[in-house]
Amino acid sequence: MFYLFRPKGTVRFMSHRKPFIWFTVLLMVASVASLAINKINWGLDFTGGTLIEVEFSQAADLTEVREVMGNNGYPDIVAQYFGSQTQVLLRMMPREGIDSQHLGDSIMGLLRSEVDSDVEMRRIEYVGPTVGKELAEQGGLAIIAALGCILLYVAMRFEWRMALGAVLALAHDVVATLGLFSLLQLEFDLTVIAALLTVVGYSLNDTIVVSDRIRENFRKLRKGDPEEIIDVSLTQTFNRTIVTSLTTIMVLVSLFMLGGELIHNFATALLFGVFIGTHSSIYVASTLALYLGIKKEDFMPKEIEEKEGADQDPIA
């Protein structure tokens, strides 16, 4: 096995848990506050509306584009660069009675007459408000269903303290990722839903490996208090965690840098999820189990005492 991290002794993870606990608390408070104040920047998949991607012959002036659109009956249009300064993404809310083809022709006519005569349309997409609402509901239900199934799985496989820590670690990862998108106002679309589900799976895998080793060492090691046994378990699995995380990050950085704007937010969610998932496996799941009073007796098999001798019939 390749060892990137192989300490000579046991790393005292739990003795340094207090600053990481405070980091977790502050991260959760900041995420919830941002979600309450900034909300989420829902993408076209959820809000409905029309999206038009155009390419100018030279660097576009977004202020000029917005002014032209606003002066010609499209004040709600959102214009932003998409990959380069010559590529611009235009988004607008649904308009009743106007089909996407007519809307696209009208927008392109304005851009060609008042901004750049050589501007070209690269794509146009339209999502109705009803479809967008259904997608939002189904995406949320998918995440809740995934967490529910995971709750049942870990509840059956692990002692309840470890199970509770694992589920809260997953909830922590989802809330933190949502908070990041809310704080930075990154567009939240269906690809981000897929990324969130992937983060849940990645974090669960890491947490299960750590929890399994903790359970094994509680049964195998005769000496040591719960904190020492958890430190030993985390040290034994840390090399695996680091190697897995680094190889995953290498792929995600490639996607982030070279994958284009369409999967930019997908890669962003996964990159953040890898970091926060590694943190939660150590300082959320394991730390919570320690605070809940996990001990060696919780993992020992129940001994069944058998009565010696056969039952005797009473003497008449």
RABELLIN-V376532 format. One record per helix or strand of 2 or more residues. SS is the DSSP state (H for helix, E for strand). FROM is the first residue (numbers start at 1). TO is the last residue. If there is no record, write none. Layout:
BEGIN
SS & FROM & TO
SS & FROM & TO
END
This chain:
BEGIN
H & 14 & 37
H & 44 & 47
E & 49 & 55
H & 62 & 71
E & 78 & 81
E & 87 & 92
H & 100 & 114
E & 120 & 127
H & 129 & 157
H & 160 & 184
H & 190 & 220
H & 226 & 258
H & 261 & 291
H & 296 & 299
END
